[in-house]
Structures are given as C-alpha cells and as structure tokens.
Amino acid sequence: MITIHFIANNDHSTGGKTTIHAEIGQSLMQAATHANVAGIEADCGGTLSCATCHVRVHEPFAAALPAPSADEAAMLEFAAVPRSPNSRLSCQIQLTDALDGMTVDLPPTQH
C-alpha cells in the first residue's frame, strides 16, 4: 500500500486535504473512487473517453510519470478546468511504489 494526498480546490489547509492508502497496480482514479474521494467523477470509468478525473500532480512526482499518451493529451483539452503543465487524467496513472506520498490537486469542478 502507498499513501496518496488529494488537495481540493487548491485548499492546502487541513480541511482541503484527503489522504488515502492505495494498492500498487491500480490506477489513481480507481484508488480515488474506491476511497470515495470527492472531486474525481470518473464518468467513463477509466476508458479515456472523458476528462472527469483530471488532476494536477505535484513535483517531484509529475516529472517521474511517463509522458501522457497522445490520446490523454487530447482528452485533457476537454477538461472543465484548463489544463496546466502538470495536468493528468488520473485513470492513466498506474500506481507504483515510486508514487508513495504523491500529492495531487483536484480542480474545483470536473463538469
């Protein structure tokens, strides 16, 4: 199990932070939805056909992730909140030991 931190609406106070423990091998989206993290809608269930699992990954983890595929990059253009350089779809992030302690920001809306 690894630890992942979700920050809602850029609220870095204690009230905006949700911490979960996730299994290696699942996607970040699966871990978030299984833990009922508010802010990850995952309307398509992880099939890369929506952008409702958009997150912004903090460093150093953003740089450690594989580059987004062309399909992921294209789908991020449809995110409700404009993408940033560290934007990713959480359905495309496979959890590994190297991501233990990762922090991601959740946008204020996914729709």
N, C-alpha and C positions, 0 to 999 in steps of 0.2 A: 504494500500500500504506500501511496505517496500523498503528500499534502498539497492542495491547490487552494489559492485565495482568490476570491471574486470581489471586486470593488464596484458597487453600484453607483452610477451617475457621477463618477469621479469623487465620491464622498470617501475620503481616506480616513475619516474618523472611525471609531469603533462601530458606530451604528450602520455604516455603509459596507461593512466587510462581512463576507460569509466564507468560512473555511470548511473544506470537505476533505475526506480521505477517499482516494480513488484507487482502483485496481490498474495495474500495469496492463497495457494491451488494448484497453478500451479507448474510445475517443473522448476528448474533453467534453463534447456535447453529451455523450452517453453518461458520463460521470455526473455532469451538472443536472441532467434531467432525472437521473435516479435519485439524486440528493434533493430534488425539488428546489434548485437554485432559481430564485425569481430573476427574470431578465433573459433567460435562454428559452426562447419559444420553440425552436426546432420543429417548425410546421411540417417540413418534409421528412422528418425522421432520420436525417443524416444522408440523404441521397444526392446532395449537392444540387438541389433544384430550387432552393430559396436562399435567403440570406438572413434568416431569423435566429441564427446562432452566432452572430457577429460578436467578436471580442477584440480588444486591443491588448496585446501581450507585452508585458514589461520586459525590459532588459534585465539580465543577460539572456533570458530565455528566448526572446524574439529572434535574436541573431543565431541561436543554436538550432532553431527549427529548420527543416528543409524548406526551400523556397516554395511558395504557393504554385500549384499547377495553373496552367492557362485557364482551365475551367473555373477554378476557385477565384482567380483574379478577376475573371469576367463576372462571376456571380457577386463579388464584393461591390461591383458598380451599382448593384440593385439594393444595397443595404439602405435601411431607412435613415441612418445617420452616415454622413460622408465618411468614406474610408480614410485612414491615415497610414503612414508607412508601416506601422506595426499591427494593422488590422488583419485578422484572420477569421475564417469560419471555424468554429470550434469542432464541427463534425470532421474536419480534415486534420486535426491534431491528434495523433496517436500518442497516448501517454507512455512514457518510459521512465526509468529510474533517474535519468538526467533532468527530468522536469520536476523533480521533487522540490516543493517550495515555490513553484511558479505563481505569479500574480497576474491576473488579467482584469482589465476594466470592462464593465458592461455598459453599453450605450443606454441613454435614457429611454429609448424605445427600439423595438425591433420591427415595428409596423409603421 
